[in-house]
Amino acid sequence: MAPGSLGTSLRRREAAARLLFAGCLLLLGPGGAFADPAPGAAERWRSFIPDGWQSADCPASYGKEAVLCAGTDTGPFKVDRHIPTLSVRAPTTSCAQAQKDFVAVGGRMGITVARSTTGRCGPSAWTCTELRLKDARPTDPVAGVVYLSCPAKGPVEIYFYAVSARVIDSFEPVARRRARWRAGG
């Protein structure tokens, strides 16, 4: 192996991982202007943040639909280079179109839906789809849990948690508690 090739390979892999996460967070792109949130929306978004995580406005590069970001660089879900994150998006499309767009963009990046379940989530127990995401990369993959909230009247909201695939099984119950997830109708 040539001198420095391991470092170069690692830097390339880390750069690819950053692009993967950025792409996942940008899955629905900056389409449509986001209207001012309804009263209580910011509180609802924050209610999905796990205890101990820090929240902030999303970077402008995430687009106008990204309304809140959160993460932590400590704790049991901080594994390897993966920083556990939550991205809250409020797309201006229908629920069906938002899910279709989300899955299509993820698929182009090697992220697939490992499981899709319908139920209820959020403080108002709105109709919701839970997606478990899987990264096709064999080395150091990421994983995600997504809650696509589709109230009968009101905005579509996407809550996207991303962690290392090594801890997704222990993280999923945390995401479900924060989302107030109930499978079924």
C-alpha positions in Angstrom: 0.0 0.0 0.0 1.4 3.4 -1.0 2.4 5.7 1.9 -0.5 7.9 2.8 -3.1 5.8 0.9 -4.9 4.7 4.1 -5.3 8.3 5.2 -6.5 9.3 1.8 -8.9 6.4 1.7 -10.2 7.4 5.1 -10.6 11.0 4.1 -12.5 10.0 1.0 -14.8 7.7 3.0 -15.5 10.4 5.6 -16.2 13.0 2.8 -18.6 10.5 1.2 -20.3 10.0 4.5 -20.7 13.7 5.0 -22.2 14.0 1.5 -24.5 11.1 2.3 -25.8 12.7 5.5 -26.1 16.1 3.8 -28.0 14.4 0.9 -30.3 12.6 3.3 -31.0 15.9 5.1 -31.7 17.5 1.8 -33.8 14.7 0.4 -36.7 16.8 -0.5 -34.7 19.7 -1.8 -35.4 23.4 -1.3 -38.6 23.4 -3.4 -41.6 25.6 -2.5 -41.5 28.5 -0.1 -42.2 27.5 3.5 -45.0 29.5 5.0 -44.8 30.8 8.6 -45.4 27.9 10.9 -48.7 27.5 12.6 -48.9 28.4 16.3 -47.3 25.6 18.3 -45.4 24.2 15.3 -42.0 25.0 16.8 -42.9 23.4 20.1 -44.2 20.3 18.3 -40.9 20.1 16.3 -38.8 20.4 19.4 -40.9 17.7 21.1 -39.2 15.1 18.8 -35.7 16.0 20.0 -34.2 13.4 22.3 -33.1 14.5 25.8 -29.6 16.0 25.9 -29.5 16.9 22.2 -28.9 20.4 21.1 -31.2 22.1 18.6 -30.7 25.0 16.2 -31.9 26.4 12.9 -30.8 24.3 10.0 -28.1 25.7 7.7 -29.5 27.7 4.8 -28.0 25.1 2.4 -30.7 22.6 3.7 -33.4 24.7 2.0 -36.4 26.5 3.2 -38.3 23.3 4.1 -35.7 22.4 6.8 -37.2 24.0 9.8 -35.2 22.6 12.7 -32.0 20.5 13.2 -30.7 18.8 16.3 -27.9 16.5 17.3 -25.4 15.4 19.9 -21.7 14.6 19.8 -21.8 12.6 23.1 -23.7 9.7 24.6 -24.4 6.1 23.6 -25.5 6.8 20.1 -22.3 8.7 19.1 -20.4 6.0 17.3 -17.3 6.3 15.2 -17.6 9.3 13.0 -21.4 9.3 13.1 -23.1 12.2 14.9 -26.7 11.4 15.7 -28.9 14.0 14.1 -32.6 14.9 13.7 -33.8 17.0 10.8 -37.3 18.3 10.7 -38.7 19.3 7.3 -42.0 20.8 6.4 -42.5 20.2 2.6 -45.2 22.0 0.7 -46.2 18.9 -1.2 -48.8 16.2 -0.4 -47.9 13.5 2.0 -47.8 10.9 -0.8 -45.5 13.1 -2.9 -43.3 13.9 0.0 -42.7 10.2 0.7 -42.2 9.4 -3.0 -39.6 12.2 -3.3 -37.9 11.2 0.0 -37.5 7.5 -1.1 -36.4 8.4 -4.6 -33.6 10.7 -3.6 -32.4 8.4 -0.9 -32.4 5.5 -3.4 -30.1 7.4 -5.7 -27.7 7.7 -2.8 -27.8 4.0 -1.9 -30.3 4.5 1.0 -33.2 2.1 0.8 -36.3 1.6 2.9 -35.9 -1.5 5.0 -39.3 -1.3 6.5 -42.4 0.9 6.2 -45.2 0.9 8.8 -48.3 3.0 9.2 -49.6 4.3 12.5 -49.9 7.5 14.5 -47.2 9.9 15.8 -46.7 13.2 17.4 -48.5 15.0 20.2 -51.8 15.0 18.3 -51.5 11.3 17.2 -51.7 12.2 13.5 -51.6 9.7 10.7 -48.0 8.8 10.3 -45.7 6.5 8.3 -42.5 5.2 9.9 -39.7 4.3 7.6 -36.6 2.4 8.6 -33.7 3.3 6.3 -30.7 1.2 5.4 -27.4 2.2 3.8 -26.1 -0.2 1.2 -22.4 0.5 2.0 -20.7 -2.5 3.6 -18.3 -0.4 5.6 -19.4 2.0 8.3 -23.0 2.4 7.1 -25.5 4.9 8.4 -29.2 4.1 9.2 -32.3 6.2 9.8 -35.7 6.3 11.2 -38.2 8.6 9.6 -41.6 9.7 10.7 -43.7 11.2 7.9 -46.6 13.0 9.7 -49.7 13.5 7.6 -52.5 15.2 9.5 -55.9 15.4 7.8 -55.7 19.2 8.0 -52.4 20.8 8.4 -48.8 20.6 7.0 -46.9 17.5 6.2 -43.9 17.1 8.4 -40.9 14.8 8.1 -38.8 13.9 11.2 -35.6 12.2 10.1 -33.3 10.6 12.7 -29.8 9.4 11.4 -27.3 7.4 13.4 -24.7 4.7 12.8 -26.1 1.4 11.6 -24.3 -0.2 14.6 -26.7 1.5 17.1 -29.9 1.7 15.1 -31.6 -1.2 16.9 -31.0 0.4 20.3 -31.8 3.9 19.0 -35.1 3.1 17.4 -37.0 2.8 20.8 -35.7 6.3 21.7 -37.0 7.7 18.3 -40.3 5.9 18.8 -40.7 7.4 22.3 -39.9 10.9 21.1 -42.3 10.5 18.1 -45.0 9.0 20.4 -45.3 6.3 17.8 -48.2 3.9 17.8 -48.4 1.2 15.0 -51.7 0.6 13.4 -54.7 2.9 13.2 
